[in-house]
Amino acid sequence: MPSKDASIIIVGAGVFGLTLAREFRQRGYIRVTVVDRHRPPVPDGSSVDLSRIIRSDYADAQYMSMAVQALGGWESEYSRHYHESGILIISGQGGHSYLDKAKEQVQSQGGQIDILEDASRIQNSHPEFAEGTLEGCKGYLNPRSGWANSAEAIRHLASQCAAEGVCFRTGPWGSVESLLLDGTRVLGVNVTEGPPLLAEHVILATGAWTTRLIDLASSAISTAQPVGFIQLTEHEAHRLRKMPIAIDLESGFFVFPPTPDSNILQCARHGYGYETRVSITTPAGESQQISAPGLDRDGARAHFLPPDAELSLRGGLRRFFSPTIAERPFVKKHLCWYTDTPQGDFIVGYHSPYANLFLATGGSGQ
């Protein structure tokens, strides 16, 4: 462990980076700086959008244990940003290994779930989905789950970091271009404007942008996933207000309850995703083609989806809702960047061969 007066730079002001910064300060580390292109909430960061799922339903016992602990924070400090809607997880009648394992994990921890063996039981329990095409589906509902206003939650976390004494550098003076190296030691980071920022320890909490800074070819890939937003009428939103989050494991489609004030229905899909081709120079000086999001200065997401991505969202919407809603034009649509690892595991640890470079990435849509 570094000494308490060692200088620490955390690159990335998303949920990984800010959580680390706050934890360092609470443990007595006095020289902690977070750098990013933007002040948090970072507009194109994976931690930020209209909403994010909060769940403890994981097939892996360790991830479930961590998620159950995190739920305590959402139900206390972050309660005003958290909406406990419950979560409905479905698959085809043939079953799905992830659903079966997650259900087993929840039950083994004493969680109370409603098992829904067919479409009629799903629709009787959740009439919000009565006009969908759920034939041949089964699943379960976990009522102790929900969604968060992710941008506001990140804003709160950033304010807590500032109150704890974390320093922030943003804009071109916090936009990291590359690592500053001396052999296998990281001396700091090179930024767009100004001199390099020096530190004894550097942490990359850079999500999908990590591949721009180091080679993760065998460990993770950055992919873009489709997200769409539909404007509901007041009447439609009232009818769907009490629906749970719904996830279809067959397609990777998921949908949130309408937002309380704006009546927006957000849906998305997590699948194999889309890749780009970006040319970079690795820390070793080699030229490499990677998949990575852009570095647009304003952080705005393009109002665009590939045609097949939009079709997949429409198919998911038809699974749960009437054609009136499922075929309505999106008022907003974009691609959200994920950092996917082979088994969906986080990457948290020192990165060889650099002695003082630590990674906190690989969110994998978790």
C-alpha positions in Angstrom: 0.0 0.0 0.0 1.2 3.5 -0.7 2.2 5.8 2.2 -0.6 8.2 3.4 1.3 11.2 2.0 2.0 9.7 -1.4 0.7 11.6 -4.4 -2.1 9.7 -6.2 -3.7 10.6 -9.6 -7.0 9.0 -10.5 -7.8 9.3 -14.2 -11.6 9.3 -14.7 -14.4 11.0 -12.8 -16.9 8.2 -13.2 -18.3 5.9 -10.5 -15.1 3.9 -10.2 -12.8 6.9 -10.0 -14.9 9.0 -7.6 -15.5 6.0 -5.3 -11.8 5.3 -5.1 -11.0 9.0 -4.5 -13.5 9.3 -1.6 -12.3 6.0 -0.1 -8.7 7.1 -0.2 -9.5 10.3 1.6 -11.6 8.6 4.2 -8.6 6.2 4.8 -6.3 9.1 5.4 -4.5 9.6 2.1 -4.0 13.4 1.8 -2.8 14.0 -1.8 -5.6 12.6 -4.1 -6.3 14.2 -7.5 -9.0 13.2 -10.0 -8.5 14.3 -13.6 -11.0 14.1 -16.5 -12.0 16.0 -19.6 -15.1 17.2 -17.9 -16.4 18.0 -14.4 -18.5 15.2 -13.1 -21.1 14.1 -14.0 -19.1 13.6 -17.2 -21.7 13.9 -20.0 -20.5 10.9 -22.1 -19.3 8.7 -19.2 -20.7 5.2 -18.9 -21.8 6.1 -15.3 -24.1 8.8 -16.5 -27.4 8.8 -18.3 -31.1 9.2 -17.4 -31.0 6.0 -15.3 -28.9 3.0 -14.3 -30.0 -0.4 -12.9 -29.4 -1.1 -9.2 -29.6 -4.9 -8.6 -28.2 -7.7 -6.6 -29.1 -10.4 -9.1 -25.8 -11.9 -10.1 -24.9 -15.5 -11.0 -21.6 -15.1 -9.1 -21.8 -15.1 -5.3 -19.0 -12.5 -4.8 -20.6 -10.0 -7.1 -24.0 -10.6 -5.5 -22.4 -10.0 -2.0 -20.9 -6.7 -3.2 -24.2 -5.6 -4.7 -26.2 -6.4 -1.6 -23.8 -4.2 0.4 -24.1 -1.5 -2.2 -27.9 -1.6 -1.9 -27.5 -0.5 1.7 -26.0 2.8 0.4 -28.7 3.3 -2.1 -31.3 2.8 0.6 -29.6 5.4 2.9 -27.2 8.1 1.7 -28.3 7.9 -2.0 -32.0 7.2 -1.3 -33.2 10.4 -3.0 -31.6 9.2 -6.2 -32.9 5.6 -6.0 -36.3 4.2 -7.0 -37.1 0.7 -5.8 -39.2 -0.6 -8.7 -38.2 -4.2 -8.5 -36.6 -6.1 -11.4 -38.2 -8.7 -13.7 -35.8 -11.1 -15.4 -37.1 -13.3 -18.1 -35.9 -15.9 -20.6 -37.5 -18.4 -23.0 -39.1 -21.6 -21.6 -35.9 -23.4 -22.4 -34.3 -21.6 -19.6 -31.2 -19.5 -19.3 -28.2 -20.5 -17.1 -27.6 -16.9 -15.9 -31.3 -16.6 -14.8 -31.1 -19.9 -13.0 -27.9 -19.2 -11.2 -29.0 -15.6 -10.2 -32.2 -16.9 -8.9 -30.4 -19.6 -6.9 -28.0 -17.0 -5.5 -30.8 -14.6 -4.4 -32.7 -17.4 -2.7 -29.6 -18.7 -1.0 -29.1 -15.3 0.7 -32.7 -15.3 1.9 -34.0 -13.0 -0.8 -37.8 -13.1 -1.5 -38.6 -13.4 -5.1 -41.8 -14.1 -7.2 -41.3 -17.0 -9.6 -43.3 -16.6 -12.8 -43.5 -19.8 -14.7 -45.2 -18.6 -17.9 -46.4 -15.5 -19.8 -49.8 -15.5 -18.2 -48.3 -15.3 -14.8 -46.0 -12.6 -15.8 -48.8 -10.5 -17.3 -51.2 -11.2 -14.4 -48.6 -10.0 -11.9 -47.6 -7.1 -14.1 -50.5 -5.9 -16.2 -48.3 -3.1 -17.6 -46.9 -5.8 -19.9 -50.3 -7.3 -20.9 -50.1 -6.0 -24.4 -46.7 -7.4 -25.0 -45.6 -10.6 -26.8 -44.4 -12.6 -23.9 -45.5 -16.0 -25.1 -43.0 -18.7 -24.3 -41.4 -16.7 -21.5 -40.7 -17.4 -17.9 -38.8 -15.6 -15.2 -38.8 -14.1 -11.7 -39.3 -10.8 -10.0 -36.9 -9.5 -7.3 -38.7 -6.6 -5.5 -35.5 -5.4 -3.8 -34.0 -3.8 -6.9 -34.6 -0.6 -8.8 -32.9 2.2 -10.7 -31.0 5.3 -10.0 -30.9 8.8 -11.4 -27.3 8.2 -12.3 -26.2 11.7 -13.2 -27.5 13.1 -9.9 -26.0 10.2 -7.9 -22.6 11.0 -9.6 -23.0 14.7 -8.8 -23.6 13.8 -5.2 -20.6 11.5 -5.0 -18.4 14.2 -6.6 -19.6 16.8 -4.1 -18.7 14.4 -1.3 -15.2 13.9 -2.8 -14.7 17.7 -2.8 -15.9 17.9 0.8 -13.4 15.2 1.7 -10.6 17.3 0.1 -10.1 15.5 -3.2 -8.6 17.8 -5.8 -10.0 18.0 -9.4 -8.4 19.0 -12.7 -10.7 19.1 -15.7 -10.8 20.6 -19.2 -7.7 20.5 -21.3 -5.6 20.6 -18.2 -7.2 17.3 -17.1 -7.5 15.7 -20.5 -5.0 12.8 -20.4 -3.2 12.1 -23.7 -0.8 9.4 -22.5 1.2 8.0 -19.6 4.5 9.7 -18.7 6.9 6.8 -18.4 10.5 6.2 -17.3 11.1 2.6 -18.3 8.5 0.5 -16.4 7.7 3.2 -13.9 4.8 5.6 -14.5 5.8 9.2 -13.5 2.4 10.7 -14.2 0.3 11.6 -17.1 0.6 13.9 -20.1 -2.3 16.3 -20.6 -3.6 18.3 -23.6 -2.6 21.7 -22.1 0.1 22.5 -19.5 2.9 20.5 -18.1 2.6 16.8 -17.2 0.9 15.9 -14.0 3.3 14.0 -11.8 2.4 11.4 -9.1 3.9 8.5 -7.3 0.8 6.3 -8.1 -1.5 6.5 -11.1 -4.9 4.8 -11.3 -6.8 4.4 -14.5 -10.5 4.4 -13.9 -11.2 5.3 -17.5 -13.8 2.8 -18.6 -14.1 2.4 -22.4 -11.3 5.0 -22.9 -8.7 2.7 -21.1 -7.7 1.1 -24.4 -6.5 4.5 -25.6 -3.9 4.5 -22.8 -2.7 0.9 -22.4 -2.9 -2.4 -24.2 -5.9 -4.4 -23.0 -6.2 -6.6 -26.1 -6.3 -9.9 -24.2 -8.4 -8.6 -21.2 -11.1 -6.3 -22.4 -12.7 -4.6 -25.4 -14.6 -1.4 -25.7 -18.0 -1.7 -27.4 -20.9 0.6 -28.0 -24.4 -0.5 -27.0 -27.7 1.0 -28.2 -30.0 3.2 -26.0 -33.3 4.7 -26.9 -35.8 7.1 -25.3 -39.6 7.3 -25.9 -41.8 10.2 -24.8 -45.0 8.9 -23.1 -48.2 10.7 -22.5 -49.2 11.5 -19.0 -51.9 8.8 -19.2 -49.4 6.2 -20.5 -46.8 7.0 -17.9 -49.4 6.7 -15.1 -50.4 3.3 -16.4 -46.7 2.1 -16.5 -45.5 4.0 -13.4 -45.4 0.9 -11.1 -43.8 -1.5 -13.7 -40.5 -3.1 -12.6 -37.3 -2.9 -14.7 -37.6 -5.7 -17.2 -34.6 -7.6 -18.6 -34.9 -10.2 -21.4 -31.8 -12.4 -21.2 -32.6 -13.9 -24.6 -31.9 -10.7 -26.4 -30.1 -8.5 -23.9 -32.9 -6.0 -24.0 -33.9 -4.1 -20.9 -36.3 -1.3 -20.1 -36.9 1.1 -17.2 -40.1 2.5 -15.7 -41.0 6.0 -16.9 -39.2 8.9 -15.3 -41.3 10.6 -12.6 -41.3 14.1 -14.0 -40.6 13.9 -17.7 -42.4 10.6 -18.5 -39.5 9.2 -20.6 -39.3 5.4 -21.2 -35.6 4.4 -21.6 -34.6 1.1 -23.1 -31.3 -0.4 -24.1 -29.6 -3.6 -25.2 -26.4 -5.2 -24.0 -25.1 -7.6 -26.6 -21.9 -8.1 -28.6 -22.0 -4.3 -29.3 -20.3 -2.2 -32.0 -16.7 -1.5 -32.5 -14.7 1.4 -34.0 -11.2 1.4 -35.4 -8.9 4.0 -33.8 -5.2 4.2 -34.5 -3.1 4.7 -31.4 0.6 4.4 -30.3 1.0 2.2 -27.3 3.2 3.0 -24.3 5.8 0.7 -25.9 5.8 2.9 -29.1 3.9 0.4 -31.3 1.1 1.4 -33.6 -2.1 -0.4 -32.9 -5.8 -0.4 -34.0 -8.3 -0.4 -31.2 -12.0 0.0 -30.5 -12.6 3.1 -28.4 -15.0 6.0 -28.0 -14.1 9.5 -29.3 -12.6 12.3 -27.3 -15.0 15.1 -28.3 -14.4 18.2 -26.3 -18.1 18.8 -25.4 -18.8 15.2 -24.5 -22.1 15.2 -26.4 -23.4 11.9 -27.6 -24.4 11.7 -31.3 -28.1 11.2 -32.0 -27.5 8.0 -34.0 -28.1 4.3 -33.9 -27.1 1.7 -36.6 -30.3 0.5 -38.3 -30.0 -3.1 -36.9 -29.5 -1.7 -33.4 -32.8 0.3 -33.6 -34.5 -2.8 -34.9 -33.3 -4.8 -31.9 -34.7 -2.1 -29.5 -38.0 -2.2 -31.4 -38.2 -6.0 -31.0 -37.5 -5.7 -27.3 -40.2 -3.0 -26.9 -42.8 -5.2 -28.6 -42.0 -8.0 -26.2 -43.4 -5.9 -23.3 -45.6 -3.1 -24.8 -48.3 -2.4 -27.4 -47.3 -1.3 -30.9 -48.5 2.2 -30.0 -45.5 2.5 -27.7 -43.1 0.0 -29.3 -43.2 1.7 -32.7 -43.1 5.3 -31.6 -40.1 7.4 -32.8 -37.3 7.9 -30.3 -37.0 11.4 -29.0 -33.4 10.6 -28.3 -31.1 7.7 -29.2 -27.4 7.1 -28.8 -24.6 4.5 -28.3 -23.4 4.0 -24.8 -19.8 2.6 -24.4 -19.0 -0.4 -22.3 -15.7 -2.1 -21.4 -16.5 -5.8 -21.8 -14.3 -8.5 -20.3 -14.5 -12.2 -21.4 -16.4 -13.3 -18.3 -17.9 -10.0 -17.3 -15.5 -9.5 -14.5 -14.1 -6.2 -13.2 -10.4 -5.5 -13.8 -9.1 -4.2 -10.5 -5.4 -4.4 -9.7 -1.8 -3.4 -10.7 -1.0 -3.6 -14.4 2.2 -5.4 -15.3 4.9 -4.4 -16.2 4.3 -1.0 -14.6 5.0 -1.1 -10.9 2.8 1.8 -9.9 0.0 1.7 -12.4 -3.4 0.5 -11.0 -6.5 -0.3 -13.0 -10.1 0.0 -12.0 -12.1 -0.8 -15.2 -13.9 -3.5 -17.0 -17.4 -2.5 -15.9 -18.9 -4.9 -18.4 -22.4 -3.3 -18.0 -22.5 -4.6 -14.4 
